Amino acid sequence: MSGDVYMDEILSGSNVATNLFGGFYEIGKSYDIGTKARVAEAYLSAKAIIVARGNGGEPNISNIASDCQVGWDYVHKVRLELLCHGRILTPEEIRRNSNAPRGPGAQTLSSYDKFVILQLCIEEPSRSLSGYREWLYRYTGTNVSTSTIRRLLKHGFLYSANLVKPNLVPYDKFKPDNVEKAIEYMTMLKCLDFRRVVFGDEKLLKGQELFDRKARINPVTGERPKQVVDSDFRMTHSITAFTSLTDEIPVWYRIHEGNNDADQFARDIERAIAHGFIKEYDVLVLDNAAYHRGKENAVLEEWLWENFAVFVLFLPARAPEWNPVELVWNTLVQRLRCVNLAELRSRYKNNAAAHAASEILDGMTHKTVVKFYKKCYHILGDRL
């Protein structure tokens, strides 16, 4: 008979159980003051070793729990008492002083606490909730729960500080030449009538963007769900799109199979002009892609001005955040993930992604595009 089975028989019917590290505890009751003192001594000894070595950080809670044969959460509770009071509290002290901080959530946040949390967020946006709690205590002595900090970050400021993927900014964006061009671009844009400014861009559209979405595992069988896809779900289409603040059609686009190239892009511009979306004396803003201004389209600016009186203005290097079409693409991808696949499959047998993208782009409203412009050019104030 194994030791574990033997101990289970001995403890059966009693109110005593064993924890993960082999220690015994009475269910529903806390450890006695002697055990708390032993855990506090182990924690402080480990902390002293770290300080003596000149290292930062905290002692390993799991190691202390294992050495003292108590639960991880109990070591954490003792640690918080030491941080808040400089000593451990007896059960009588805890009962007498119900307002005394006894762990996370025992105190509320003052205006100064909120200011500190805001500065911590600005300093390191990827900081964990436990990191906020730890540094808040170090700076102010206030000890609150991670849920309190979560609520503050979500509801306590002008915008919800939700976790998002950061915008990756290349280092060369801040080269002096690029900064100078960005200032020149923004100075020129301030002089223009935004109703005559058209932004253009292109995107590769894959069927995977429609079908590649997360689905929940079957909670009964544990089976990973299967998604039936069209045979062409890997097929690539290209989208060329232009946006403007005109009321009639805020987004003009064209979808075709295969990849884009310089000739195709120039023909799409000509089509947009023929449809009246890009008008005479409009300003067409493009990024610095090779087939916008490289060898293949080196004369694009001259050709558009001489033939259609359309002036081409190029975005500064590394500045996609100033192109509202990028927000059109972002919205398109998000909405593709919400498309009802069963309904879409019943209507279209092939090129489902292209058809879905077309319906989404057709549904883009003037109000939505205005929001995109304002998000890209909020620094221009009320000019939009």
ZIQUI-V154867 format. One record per residue. N is the residue number from 0. RES is the residue in one small letter. PSI is psi in whole degrees, 0 to 359 (none if undefined). BURIAL is # if it has 9 or more other C-alpha atoms within 8 Angstrom, else .. D_LAST is the distance of its C-alpha to the last C-alpha in Angstrom with 2 decimals. Layout:
{{N,RES,PSI,BURIAL,D_LAST} {N,RES,PSI,BURIAL,D_LAST}}
//
This chain:
{{0,m,130,.,80.12} {1,s,160,.,76.99} {2,g,321,.,76.16} {3,d,317,.,72.95} {4,v,320,.,74.83} {5,y,315,#,77.63} {6,m,323,.,75.29} {7,d,320,.,73.56} {8,e,321,.,77.01} {9,i,320,.,77.85} {10,l,352,#,74.59} {11,s,135,.,74.63} {12,g,349,.,74.96} {13,s,177,.,74.03} {14,n,22,.,70.78} {15,v,140,#,70.38} {16,a,168,#,68.03} {17,t,146,#,67.19} {18,n,186,#,63.81} {19,l,332,.,62.30} {20,f,15,#,64.29} {21,g,5,.,67.64} {22,g,157,#,67.71} {23,f,144,#,69.00} {24,y,154,#,67.26} {25,e,123,#,68.05} {26,i,130,.,65.53} {27,g,357,.,63.64} {28,k,149,.,64.84} {29,s,164,.,63.48} {30,y,157,.,65.46} {31,d,170,.,67.95} {32,i,332,.,67.39} {33,g,316,.,69.49} {34,t,319,.,67.21} {35,k,319,#,64.16} {36,a,322,#,65.90} {37,r,320,#,66.71} {38,v,319,#,63.09} {39,a,319,#,61.91} {40,e,318,.,64.51} {41,a,320,#,63.42} {42,y,312,#,59.76} {43,l,325,.,60.56} {44,s,316,.,62.95} {45,a,322,#,60.38} {46,k,321,#,57.81} {47,a,323,.,60.42} {48,i,318,.,61.03} {49,i,317,#,57.34} {50,v,318,#,57.16} {51,a,328,.,60.43} {52,r,353,.,59.10} {53,g,17,.,56.01} {54,n,152,.,53.72} {55,g,184,.,50.69} {56,g,187,.,49.92} {57,e,158,.,51.87} {58,p,155,#,55.18} {59,n,111,.,55.22} {60,i,320,#,55.35} {61,s,322,.,56.92} {62,n,318,.,59.75} {63,i,318,#,60.57} {64,a,320,#,60.54} {65,s,316,#,62.89} {66,d,323,.,65.25} {67,c,356,#,65.48} {68,q,46,#,65.50} {69,v,174,#,62.81} {70,g,155,#,59.46} {71,w,319,#,56.27} {72,d,330,.,54.65} {73,y,319,#,57.64} {74,v,320,#,57.32} {75,h,321,#,53.66} {76,k,315,#,54.69} {77,v,319,#,57.30} {78,r,316,#,54.85} {79,l,323,#,52.44} {80,e,319,#,55.35} {81,l,321,#,56.28} {82,l,318,.,52.74} {83,c,324,#,52.36} {84,h,348,.,55.92} {85,g,4,.,57.60} {86,r,173,.,60.30} {87,i,153,#,60.94} {88,l,143,.,61.34} {89,t,159,.,64.41} {90,p,323,.,64.10} {91,e,319,.,65.41} {92,e,319,.,62.69} {93,i,319,#,60.00} {94,r,319,.,61.54} {95,r,320,.,62.07} {96,n,81,.,58.64} {97,s,342,.,56.22} {98,n,353,.,53.33} {99,a,139,.,54.01} {100,p,127,#,51.47} {101,r,21,#,53.02} {102,g,188,#,50.30} {103,p,140,#,46.62} {104,g,3,#,45.05} {105,a,342,#,47.66} {106,q,158,#,45.24} {107,t,170,.,41.84} {108,l,131,#,38.95} {109,s,174,.,38.56} {110,s,322,.,35.42} {111,y,320,.,36.78} {112,d,316,#,37.39} {113,k,322,#,33.77} {114,f,318,.,32.67} {115,v,316,#,35.11} {116,i,321,#,33.85} {117,l,316,.,30.25} {118,q,322,.,31.55} {119,l,322,#,33.60} {120,c,318,#,30.59} {121,i,322,.,28.65} {122,e,316,.,31.84} {123,e,91,.,32.64} {124,p,339,.,30.18} {125,s,9,.,32.89} {126,r,140,.,35.47} {127,s,162,.,37.54} {128,l,320,#,37.94} {129,s,329,.,41.52} {130,g,319,.,40.34} {131,y,314,#,38.19} {132,r,317,#,41.25} {133,e,312,.,43.56} {134,w,330,.,41.52} {135,l,318,#,40.67} {136,y,320,#,44.41} {137,r,322,.,45.13} {138,y,321,.,42.72} {139,t,345,.,43.26} {140,g,3,.,46.28} {141,t,132,#,44.33} {142,n,114,#,45.24} {143,v,170,#,43.18} {144,s,160,#,42.85} {145,t,330,#,40.35} {146,s,326,.,39.22} {147,t,317,#,38.35} {148,i,321,#,36.20} {149,r,316,#,34.60} {150,r,321,#,33.71} {151,l,314,#,32.26} {152,l,332,#,30.03} {153,k,323,#,28.88} {154,h,353,#,28.49} {155,g,354,.,28.89} {156,f,182,.,25.50} {157,l,320,.,21.82} {158,y,151,.,21.67} {159,s,126,#,24.71} {160,a,63,.,26.28} {161,n,155,.,27.43} {162,l,125,.,29.19} {163,v,165,.,27.12} {164,k,130,.,27.75} {165,p,156,.,26.36} {166,n,123,.,24.23} {167,l,118,.,26.89} {168,v,116,.,25.98} {169,p,145,.,28.46} {170,y,323,.,30.17} {171,d,356,.,29.70} {172,k,332,#,25.91} {173,f,17,.,26.82} {174,k,146,.,29.20} {175,p,318,.,28.84} {176,d,318,.,28.11} {177,n,322,#,25.29} {178,v,319,#,23.76} {179,e,318,.,24.08} {180,k,325,#,22.39} {181,a,320,#,19.44} {182,i,318,.,19.08} {183,e,318,.,19.46} {184,y,311,#,16.83} {185,m,325,.,14.13} {186,t,318,.,15.44} {187,m,320,.,15.21} {188,l,328,.,11.66} {189,k,336,.,10.67} {190,c,355,.,12.55} {191,l,156,.,11.02} {192,d,115,.,9.05} {193,f,341,.,6.85} {194,r,346,.,8.63} {195,r,11,#,11.69} {196,v,122,#,11.22} {197,v,132,#,13.42} {198,f,142,#,14.52} {199,g,154,#,18.15} {200,d,173,#,20.67} {201,e,160,#,23.95} {202,k,143,.,25.85} {203,l,131,#,29.48} {204,l,119,#,30.16} {205,k,149,#,33.51} {206,g,333,#,35.36} {207,q,332,.,35.82} {208,e,339,#,32.19} {209,l,318,#,33.11} {210,f,340,#,36.57} {211,d,87,.,36.38} {212,r,154,.,35.64} {213,k,145,.,37.56} {214,a,152,.,40.16} {215,r,143,.,42.53} {216,i,144,.,46.16} {217,n,117,#,48.64} {218,p,347,.,49.69} {219,v,313,.,53.19} {220,t,341,.,54.16} {221,g,10,.,51.90} {222,e,138,.,51.18} {223,r,129,.,48.02} {224,p,152,.,46.28} {225,k,140,.,46.31} {226,q,117,.,43.48} {227,v,123,.,44.65} {228,v,162,.,42.42} {229,d,157,.,42.45} {230,s,341,.,44.54} {231,d,24,.,41.53} {232,f,344,#,39.46} {233,r,356,.,39.55} {234,m,141,.,38.43} {235,t,133,#,35.37} {236,h,164,#,32.73} {237,s,143,#,29.83} {238,i,129,#,26.36} {239,t,130,#,24.15} {240,a,149,#,20.60} {241,f,143,#,17.54} {242,t,149,#,14.06} {243,s,172,#,11.53} {244,l,15,#,9.00} {245,t,147,.,12.08} {246,d,331,.,13.59} {247,e,297,.,17.05} {248,i,102,.,17.23} {249,p,333,#,14.33} {250,v,120,#,16.94} {251,w,134,#,19.82} {252,y,163,#,22.64} {253,r,132,.,26.33} {254,i,133,#,28.90} {255,h,160,.,32.27} {256,e,154,.,35.20} {257,g,189,.,35.87} {258,n,161,.,33.84} {259,n,156,.,31.38} {260,d,181,.,32.46} {261,a,315,#,31.38} {262,d,316,.,32.88} {263,q,317,.,31.39} {264,f,318,#,27.86} {265,a,321,#,28.32} {266,r,324,.,29.67} {267,d,323,#,26.71} {268,i,317,.,24.36} {269,e,323,.,26.80} {270,r,316,.,26.79} {271,a,325,#,23.00} {272,i,317,#,23.39} {273,a,326,.,26.37} {274,h,357,.,24.55} {275,g,8,.,21.91} {276,f,315,#,19.01} {277,i,123,#,18.78} {278,k,169,#,19.36} {279,e,135,.,20.96} {280,y,14,.,19.07} {281,d,158,#,16.34} {282,v,120,#,15.66} {283,l,117,#,16.94} {284,v,125,#,16.27} {285,l,160,#,19.29} {286,d,189,#,21.05} {287,n,30,#,24.51} {288,a,152,.,26.68} {289,a,321,#,30.05} {290,y,13,#,29.75} {291,h,323,#,26.46} {292,r,7,#,27.99} {293,g,200,#,31.49} {294,k,322,.,34.81} {295,e,331,#,34.24} {296,n,40,#,31.10} {297,a,335,#,31.70} {298,v,14,.,31.24} {299,l,315,#,28.08} {300,e,311,#,25.95} {301,e,318,.,28.70} {302,w,316,#,29.41} {303,l,322,#,25.88} {304,w,316,#,25.57} {305,e,326,.,29.11} {306,n,331,.,29.16} {307,f,0,#,25.70} {308,a,40,#,23.86} {309,v,124,#,21.23} {310,f,131,#,20.28} {311,v,129,#,20.34} {312,l,127,.,18.58} {313,f,140,.,19.96} {314,l,153,#,18.49} {315,p,161,#,20.56} {316,a,142,#,23.54} {317,r,43,.,23.29} {318,a,53,#,19.50} {319,p,339,.,18.91} {320,e,350,.,16.48} {321,w,11,.,13.88} {322,n,109,#,14.47} {323,p,338,#,12.82} {324,v,331,#,16.10} {325,e,325,#,17.99} {326,l,331,#,16.51} {327,v,315,#,17.56} {328,w,317,#,20.99} {329,n,315,.,21.15} {330,t,321,.,20.53} {331,l,312,#,22.99} {332,v,318,#,25.67} {333,q,317,.,25.36} {334,r,332,#,25.72} {335,l,326,#,28.57} {336,r,347,#,30.48} {337,c,2,.,30.32} {338,v,138,#,31.62} {339,n,106,.,34.98} {340,l,321,.,37.24} {341,a,316,.,40.18} {342,e,318,.,38.26} {343,l,319,#,36.61} {344,r,330,#,40.03} {345,s,339,.,41.61} {346,r,328,.,39.28} {347,y,128,#,39.05} {348,k,325,.,41.99} {349,n,160,.,40.39} {350,n,43,#,37.01} {351,a,321,#,35.81} {352,a,318,#,32.98} {353,a,318,#,31.64} {354,h,317,#,31.93} {355,a,318,#,30.25} {356,a,320,#,27.34} {357,s,316,#,27.01} {358,e,321,.,26.94} {359,i,316,#,24.28} {360,l,325,#,21.95} {361,d,332,.,22.70} {362,g,358,.,21.63} {363,m,126,#,18.09} {364,t,163,.,15.91} {365,h,320,#,12.60} {366,k,319,.,11.74} {367,t,316,.,13.01} {368,v,323,#,11.13} {369,v,320,#,7.67} {370,k,321,.,9.42} {371,f,315,#,10.58} {372,y,316,#,7.47} {373,k,325,#,6.62} {374,k,322,.,10.34} {375,c,328,#,10.68} {376,y,42,#,8.33} {377,h,337,.,8.65} {378,i,346,.,10.54} {379,l,359,.,7.88} {380,g,229,.,7.47} {381,d,19,.,5.46} {382,r,344,.,3.83} {383,l,none,.,0.00}}
//
